[in-house]
Amino acid sequence: MTIRKKGITHKGGLLPEKVRNTFEALQAELNIIFTNKNLLYQAFTHSSYVNEHRRKQFTDNERLEFLGDAVLELSVSKYLFEKFPQMSEGELTKLRASIVCEPSLVIFANELQFGNYVLLGKGEELTGGRERPALLADVFESFVGALYLDQGLETVVAFLEKIVFPKVEVGAFSRVSDFKSQLQEMIQQSNNGTLMYEIVDEKGPAHNRIFVSRVTLNSQELGIGRGKSKKEAEQQAAQNALVSLKKELQEEE
C-alpha cells in the first residue's frame, strides 16, 4: 500500500526502474542520500514531463524551484556576510547577485551534469530543452529546495561548500562585469597569447536556438559555454575559463 503525502505525488513505482537507478547513481555521486526519494524525483521533473503523463501522479519542480531560490539566497548571503566583513551592503548585494544569477547556476548544474537527470517531455527533449540555460538554472534551485526539505539547511550549506563557495574564494564572481574582458585582462597580464572564441555547435529550432561556444588559448581549450545567443554562450565560456584558471593558480600557490 502506498501512502500519499500532501504535495508529493511521485510514487517510486510510477517511474521506470532504469530512471530510479539513475537517481540512485546521482545520490552516490553527490554522497547525499535522500530520505524522501519523491522530493529528489520532483526536483528533476519538468512541467513538460507532467503534461505528457497526465494519468500518472507526477508533480513538476516549479514549487521546489521557488523554495530553492530563497534557500540559496539566504545561504549565500550568510556565507558572504561572514566571509567578507569589510564589504559594504552594496558590494555584498552585487556579489550575491553574480553568484545566484542564471549563468552562474547553469555552471553549477553543468558541473554536476544535472541536465542528464531531468525528466522531460518528448517535445521539450527534441527542442534541446536538456541544455537550455533557464531549465538548468531552475533544476539547480529545485534541487536545493528538495535538499532543504529533506535534510535541512545544514546539509544544503555543506553541499554549497563543495559546489559554490570554493568558486567564490578563487574570485570567480569578484566582478559582475563582462567575463570576456576579465578573461582578456588575465591573459594579458601573463602575456600568454591570443584568445579565440568559436561557435562549435547549434541546437534546437530557430525560435529556441542554443549556441555552444568554446574559448581557446593557443589552440588549448579553456572553457565551454552555452546560451540563447552567441554572445551569451561566449560569456559563459569565458566565465567557465576564469573559474578553471583561478583554481589552477590557487593550487600552484
BELHU-V946091 format. One record per residue. N is the residue number from 1. RES is the residue in one letter. PHI is phi in whole degrees, -180 to 180 (NA if undefined). PSI is psi in degrees with one decimal (* if undefined). BURIAL is b if it has 9 or more other ideal C-beta (glycine too) atoms within 8 Angstrom, else e. Layout:
# BELHU-V946091
n->[N,N]
res->[RES,RES]
phi->[PHI,PHI]
psi->[PSI,PSI]
burial->[BURIAL,BURIAL]
This chain:
# BELHU-V946091
n->[1,2,3,4,5,6,7,8,9,10,11,12,13,14,15,16,17,18,19,20,21,22,23,24,25,26,27,28,29,30,31,32,33,34,35,36,37,38,39,40,41,42,43,44,45,46,47,48,49,50,51,52,53,54,55,56,57,58,59,60,61,62,63,64,65,66,67,68,69,70,71,72,73,74,75,76,77,78,79,80,81,82,83,84,85,86,87,88,89,90,91,92,93,94,95,96,97,98,99,100,101,102,103,104,105,106,107,108,109,110,111,112,113,114,115,116,117,118,119,120,121,122,123,124,125,126,127,128,129,130,131,132,133,134,135,136,137,138,139,140,141,142,143,144,145,146,147,148,149,150,151,152,153,154,155,156,157,158,159,160,161,162,163,164,165,166,167,168,169,170,171,172,173,174,175,176,177,178,179,180,181,182,183,184,185,186,187,188,189,190,191,192,193,194,195,196,197,198,199,200,201,202,203,204,205,206,207,208,209,210,211,212,213,214,215,216,217,218,219,220,221,222,223,224,225,226,227,228,229,230,231,232,233,234,235,236,237,238,239,240,241,242,243,244,245,246,247,248,249,250,251,252,253]
res->[M,T,I,R,K,K,G,I,T,H,K,G,G,L,L,P,E,K,V,R,N,T,F,E,A,L,Q,A,E,L,N,I,I,F,T,N,K,N,L,L,Y,Q,A,F,T,H,S,S,Y,V,N,E,H,R,R,K,Q,F,T,D,N,E,R,L,E,F,L,G,D,A,V,L,E,L,S,V,S,K,Y,L,F,E,K,F,P,Q,M,S,E,G,E,L,T,K,L,R,A,S,I,V,C,E,P,S,L,V,I,F,A,N,E,L,Q,F,G,N,Y,V,L,L,G,K,G,E,E,L,T,G,G,R,E,R,P,A,L,L,A,D,V,F,E,S,F,V,G,A,L,Y,L,D,Q,G,L,E,T,V,V,A,F,L,E,K,I,V,F,P,K,V,E,V,G,A,F,S,R,V,S,D,F,K,S,Q,L,Q,E,M,I,Q,Q,S,N,N,G,T,L,M,Y,E,I,V,D,E,K,G,P,A,H,N,R,I,F,V,S,R,V,T,L,N,S,Q,E,L,G,I,G,R,G,K,S,K,K,E,A,E,Q,Q,A,A,Q,N,A,L,V,S,L,K,K,E,L,Q,E,E,E]
phi->[NA,-101,-95,-85,-103,-57,88,-118,-109,-74,-120,-50,-71,-78,-86,-57,-58,-61,-67,-62,-67,-66,-72,-65,-66,-63,-62,-65,-64,-84,60,-131,-110,-74,-72,-105,-61,-61,-65,-63,-60,-64,-60,-107,-98,-80,-58,-66,-70,-62,-63,-90,-131,-64,-76,-100,-91,-109,-126,-76,-94,-66,-69,-65,-62,-57,-68,-61,-58,-70,-64,-63,-64,-63,-64,-67,-61,-64,-61,-66,-59,-82,-77,-126,-65,-90,-75,-77,-59,-65,-66,-63,-63,-65,-66,-61,-60,-72,-83,-100,-74,-56,-58,-70,-63,-64,-60,-63,-64,-68,-60,-90,57,-61,-57,-70,-105,-67,-90,-118,-72,-60,-64,-65,-63,-68,-96,79,-58,-63,-112,-72,-53,-61,-65,-65,-63,-63,-66,-61,-66,-67,-64,-61,-63,-65,-64,-63,-65,-80,-134,92,-66,-61,-69,-61,-62,-62,-65,-67,-65,-91,-101,-107,-61,-59,-71,-67,-66,-92,85,-64,-120,-67,-133,-92,-88,-68,-67,-64,-66,-64,-66,-60,-63,-62,-68,-65,-63,-98,52,-93,135,-115,-81,-130,-111,-145,-86,-98,-162,-135,-131,88,-72,-59,-81,-143,-74,-115,-101,-117,-114,-126,-110,-127,-129,53,72,-98,-68,-106,-170,-122,-139,-129,-170,-78,-135,-64,-64,-64,-65,-67,-63,-69,-62,-65,-64,-63,-64,-62,-59,-66,-66,-68,-67,-63,-64,-65,-69,-76,-73]
psi->[132.1,124.3,121.4,137.2,139.7,129.3,-14.0,103.3,2.1,139.9,133.9,-37.1,-18.3,-26.6,137.5,148.4,-37.2,-41.0,-44.6,-34.6,-34.7,-35.6,-30.1,-40.6,-38.8,-43.8,-39.4,-39.9,-40.0,-13.4,38.7,120.6,116.2,134.7,-44.1,96.7,-27.2,-34.1,-40.7,-46.9,-43.5,-36.0,-27.5,11.7,111.7,152.2,-29.8,-31.5,-41.5,-43.5,-30.2,-3.4,52.9,-29.5,-18.1,152.4,80.1,152.2,133.7,176.9,10.3,-38.8,-38.7,-35.1,-43.5,-47.2,-44.8,-35.6,-44.8,-42.1,-41.9,-45.2,-41.8,-47.4,-43.6,-39.4,-46.4,-42.2,-47.3,-39.4,-42.1,-31.9,-34.2,74.4,-19.3,-9.2,142.4,168.1,-40.9,-41.8,-41.1,-40.7,-44.5,-42.5,-42.9,-41.8,-37.1,-23.2,-38.1,8.0,163.6,-48.7,-36.5,-43.1,-34.2,-40.0,-45.7,-45.1,-41.0,-37.5,-36.3,-2.1,38.0,-30.1,-28.7,-18.8,-7.1,134.9,111.6,152.4,159.5,-40.5,-44.7,-37.4,-44.1,-24.9,17.8,21.3,-31.1,-23.1,9.2,124.7,-45.7,-39.2,-44.3,-40.7,-41.9,-40.2,-38.7,-44.1,-41.2,-33.6,-43.3,-41.8,-42.8,-42.2,-39.0,-46.2,-36.3,-38.5,-1.9,172.9,-33.9,-42.2,-37.4,-45.7,-40.5,-38.2,-45.5,-30.3,-22.8,-37.0,-39.3,-54.4,-36.0,-32.3,-32.1,-41.1,-27.6,6.1,18.9,-23.8,23.6,-21.8,137.8,13.4,-159.6,114.4,-32.2,-42.2,-39.9,-42.3,-41.1,-42.6,-42.3,-43.0,-39.3,-34.4,-34.3,-4.7,49.3,-6.3,-157.1,132.9,141.1,132.6,137.9,145.0,115.0,-12.1,152.2,131.2,154.6,169.2,169.7,-34.7,-9.8,49.8,138.6,123.5,142.4,121.5,147.4,134.6,132.1,156.3,114.4,46.0,2.5,125.9,130.0,-31.9,156.3,140.0,156.6,149.4,167.2,-11.1,164.1,-39.1,-42.6,-40.8,-40.8,-39.4,-41.7,-36.2,-42.2,-40.3,-42.6,-40.0,-41.0,-43.5,-46.9,-45.7,-42.0,-33.2,-41.0,-42.5,-39.8,-38.5,-28.7,-24.2,*]
burial->[e,e,e,e,e,e,e,b,b,b,b,b,e,e,b,e,e,e,b,b,e,b,b,e,e,b,b,e,e,e,e,b,e,b,e,b,b,b,b,b,b,b,b,b,b,b,e,b,b,b,e,b,e,e,e,e,e,b,b,b,b,b,b,b,b,b,b,b,b,e,b,b,b,b,b,b,b,e,b,b,b,e,e,b,e,e,e,e,e,e,b,b,e,b,b,b,b,b,b,b,e,e,b,b,b,b,b,b,b,b,e,b,e,b,b,e,b,b,b,b,b,e,e,b,b,e,b,b,b,b,b,b,b,e,b,b,b,b,b,b,b,b,b,b,b,b,b,b,b,b,b,e,b,e,b,b,b,e,b,b,b,e,b,b,b,b,b,b,e,b,e,b,b,e,e,e,e,e,b,b,e,b,b,b,e,b,b,e,e,e,e,e,e,e,b,e,b,e,b,e,e,e,e,b,e,e,e,b,b,b,b,b,b,b,b,b,b,e,e,e,e,b,b,b,b,b,b,b,e,b,e,b,b,b,b,b,b,b,b,b,b,b,b,b,b,b,b,e,b,b,e,e,e]
